[in-house]
Amino acid sequence: MKKPLLIKDGRIIDPTQKIDEVGSLLIAEGKISWLGKGKASPPQADCDVLNAQGLIVCPGFIDLHCHLREPGYEEKETIASGTRAAARGGFTTVCCMPNTNPPLDNQTAVEYVKSRAASEGVVRVLPIGCISKGRKGEELAEMGDLASSGVIAFSDDGKPALNSYIMRQALDYSRAFDLVVIDHCEDTVLTEGGQMNEGIISTRLGLRGMPNAAEDIIVARDLALAQLTGGRLHIAHTSTEGAVELIRRAKEKGIRVTAEATPHHLTLTEERLIGYDTNAKVNPPLRTERDVNALVQGLKDNTIDIIATDHAPHTEADKLCEFAFAPFGISGFETALASLMGLVHSEQLTLSALIAKLTYEPAKIIGNRQGKLGTLATGAPADVAIFDPSLEWTVDTKDFASKGRNTPLAGEKLKGRVMATLYQGKLVYKDDSIKVKERN
Ligand code: DOR
């Protein structure tokens, strides 16, 4: 049998137990078996040791929004490559969107993803089922069937549920399963042909814009429908100041809504598009500094509950074309933590708030059907991220495990790096500098 592993002398941060201090963690049989503060000795002497001195040890990250592309778009990503990329980013649970081919709108497709995840995945994969059949927005998917096959949410992501009646029904029915409905809020009538944020820069570049109002309109509608039905609404990739304000007011009224923001919307602006970099083309588009500041403020006051990557891998060929023909999307798993650490280094967010929004808060939205996630409590699955908060590195997409190298951060220097990731006690990623030794 495998020896227990002692993660020794790291700075343990676990918002669920209000812990932020140096200590050690013992992992046995895939579970957290002991957490000791300071120099406390573990109850078991015979174990392997990972020295985490100078590193942060926290629950593995949980991503409520990513695209693993399987089935149907295996040239962009597979469950094998996507989960390896997730592990490199410190993620131990990833929830995959159903805009695959075929879409995850029936039990067979969901079972397929689950079986591929069981055989090829290196971290936990939790599928999200479609709201509508074929993601066409015309007829509700068999939500009951999808719920019994184990989806953790419903979404037509990539597209909004534009038909208000369908969205009303989805929110209504989802209450029976206590699952959240995740909407991609975009009035696609207003964004038709849009390539980037609408404003001075889009005008200068001669690219058709996507106005903030396109997002704000659907957020406002969905909040009204959540109030009408009592269903749980989750707003995907919030990107506008107006949406943050609408969500804030809805929360004050007691509407059951949660919201996410992505690392790219929290740290980058539309100026990234000035050189027509197709790797910065994403939907919703990168917006203005004013929007970025509103999102960060929303994170701070918990209007924005969680951070989700919207990891959207595409091939180089997909992106190497005239701007208008490039697909939307940024490959996000492997740069997420480092870009977000920028908010910590600039003192806009505390480290423990950042960790909560990547661990415990998304776990709350998923619910506890999957067991205790997002915590280092004893008995919980040993899903652990270990990172160096201040190590500087340069993004080299050749090192990515993801097939998607589509990031506007290529060549950029970032500060903060994932050094090791454990999933159910197993080391699924480790930087070369990390050594596991036998205890002596
Ligand atoms: O940029 C995006 N890419 N936004 C989406 O909503 C979908 C995603 C994709 O699937 O590529």
Residues whose N, C-alpha, C, O or C-beta is under 5 A from the ligand:
A	BS01	DOR	H67 D157 G158 V282 N283 P284 A312 F328 G329 I330
